[in-house]
Amino acid sequence: MVTVLLFGHALREAAEDSEYRFEVTGPVTIRSLLETNQEKLGRVILLVNKGEVLVTVNRKVGSLESAIKDGDTIKLTHQANTTYEGAMWQNP
């Protein structure tokens, strides 16, 4: 089982809860986990696809392609302005 924690007003509005637990069999990517659970996280995916979400896995910076496994904790944090809040690096 993996735990998904949602932080930030926009993500909490997009989902009914701020914490979810999902069963996983073998390693899967975060993107795959989100897409497989669209009934609960479908509106969250919209923000993820806009690049407005910072991903961490077990307290380490991750990405949508990070492999996760049973026992992992995924934290999704909404970044309203990715340029200023550090979610994306841009060349000046």
Secondary structure by P-SEA (a helix, b strand, c coil): cbbbbbbcaaaaaaccccbbbbbbcccccaaaaaaaaccccaaaaaaaaaccbbbbccccccccccccccbbbbbbbbbccccccccccccc
